[in-house]
Amino acid sequence: MTGSSAVKRRRDTTPDSHLFPTRSYDLVKEFVIALAVVVVLTLLLALVFSSPDRKAISLQDWAKAAPTDVVATATAELAGTSGTAGYGAPYNHATVGQKIGPLATQQWGGVRIPVDAAKDLVITPLSEVVGDPGLASAVQEWNAAKDADRTAWATAYGDALAKAPGGEPAKVKAGKFGPVPVLTSRLLTLAASGSLQSLLSGSSYYTSNETKPLLLLADGSYLEEQARADHLGGDQWGMMNETGNFPGQPWMWLYTFWYQVKPFSTSENADALVWGLMMVLTLVLVFVPFIPGLRSLPRHLGVHKLIWRDTR
Amino acid sequence: MSRVDRQVSSSWTVRTRNRIGRTVPAGQWLPDRQPAYMRSWIYVFGVATLAAFVVVLTSGVALTVKGPTWWHSSSIGHFVNSMHLWSVELFFMFMVVHLWGKFFMAAWRGKRALTWITGAVAFIGSIGTAFTGYLSQSNFDSQWISTQAKDGLNAVVMGAYFNVLDPGQMLLWHIVLLPLVVGFLVVAHVVLVRRHGIVPPFDAVPPGAAPPVSAAAPPNGRAAPMPVTEPAPPAGVGR
């Protein structure tokens, strides 16, 4: 026996539980009673409180409820200023993305779900439309233009929309916008017709991947406005809440907590930092039995006296 | 060794049976006796977690029968979904109380570290399973939670492989992959609990055994306690 193993032996002197006096105990009866109680509790809770089911917002709903937001979002996609356009991995190479100190963790996976915001979220679905010569001409002009011209048109139009009363495209003052006003207004028409969502979901007959429609919707402000009105914002403990007065995911309280406090709440790398911290804390939880100090803490806390009071 | 003995010793079936027998002896799978020191309501929460897990699985299976959107259009489907939701809430509530109870007992003592680890990883796996459930609801909550969660996952590489904006991928993780992982961990956890038994109180000494070093001279200077409330049963019972 080595010296270190001898020390280990002395440290954990917990005897075999099977050497202790026993008493009669019906495990199966305990489980059946527990199951019955849980079933009754679940039935009662389901009957009394039900469960939330707020309908999903379709791109058609969005276009009808907030048409100016759709136009502004489409313009931002074309200008390269939307959340998706400037996201970085795994969608594009626009930025390094989030980091933990010197570690550019967001980049590590590479661009595995490629999304070209202007092309995939605006131009490609518009290219599928037939019987609209004005749109076809605008798409052709956009495709033939240099990148610098595209960016200048879309940026100018975005600025003009921001200055227009209510962001109304009809109230935008004249400017050098190229085909952007036509493209964005037609995208709004396409969304309002209900066709845009299927065009974004993919060319396959069967689709289950909603990455592009969700990215477009999330780039607008309408989705967040709706969420905030339902106390689901990031600074409202949104990740653990759900619509209505339902408990949501309270087991995620610690993860959500970090987003509410500095330095995470003000950091550009909040997501990476919070995830990094939670990974460390998760490892601590899993390996508590091997962490000196922490593994001895329960003995000193004394809560065990409430559990084993009959044995003292 | 005879030819028959050699055949038996090389039999995979016999070896498996022996292995199972060594892991948890027959009397320990479903013992009708437990240590006398096991007298607290805190012990109920482990079995309550298992019971809630059964209800979660059953209501989840019921939801799969008519597909992922059934519960939006059927009052029965909505009720089954409500049962699924509330059984999950109960499952986590029981599991968290169970986990804290085991922490305060330092239940990893006596070669029970793997029991703790399987329980802790099952807890984390359960969080992932519940999370993918929220992403699979095909409603506003799914839209919002997925578009928010993608940033955290993308920030640490995971989003490149685990796309929360793909409800198809999330649904399969929710109803197949993660329940299999959690189910395996729960089974492993229960097997380990049955193998090692219930952790004794701090510094407890079995009848007739010499007090351990830490019991003879505990760090806080108190006398070492020893529960002897009932006589030991005959050998082999409740072991």
Interface residues (C-beta under 8 A of the other chain):
Chain A: R10 D12 T13 T14 P15 D16 S17 H18 L19 F20 P21 T22 R23 S24 Y25 D26 L27 V28 E30 F31 A34 L35 V37 V38 V39 L41 T42 L43 L45 A46 L47 F49 S50 S51 P52 D53 R54 K55 A56 I57 Y87 A89 P90 G97 Q98 T105 Q106 W108 G109 G110 R112 I113 S208 N209 E210 T211 L214 L215 L217 A218 L223 Q226 A227 L232 G234 G238 M239 E242 T243 F246 P247 Q249 P250 W251 M252 N269 D271 A272 V274 W275 G276 M279 T282 L285 V286 F287 V288 P289 F290 R295 S296 P298 R299 H300 L301 V303 H304 L306 I307 W308 R309 D310 T311 R312
Chain B: Q28 L30 P31 D32 R33 Q34 P35 A36 Y37 M38 R39 S40 I42 V44 V47 A48 L50 A51 A52 V54 V55 S59 W71 H72 H78 F79 N81 S82 M83 H84 L85 W86 S87 E89 L90 F92 V96 G101 F103 F104 M105 A106 W108 R109 G110 K111 R112 A113 W116 I117 A120 V121 F123 I124 I127 A130 F131 Y134 Q137 S138 N139 F140 D141 S142 Q143 W144 I145 S146 T147 Q148 A149 D151 G152 L153 N154 A155 V156 V157 M158 G159 A160 Y161 N163 L165 D166 P167 G168 Q169 L171 H196 G197 I198 V199 P200 P201 F202 A204 V205 P206 P207 A209 P212 V213 S214 A215 N220 P225 P227 V228 T229 E230 P231 A232 P233 V237 G238 R239
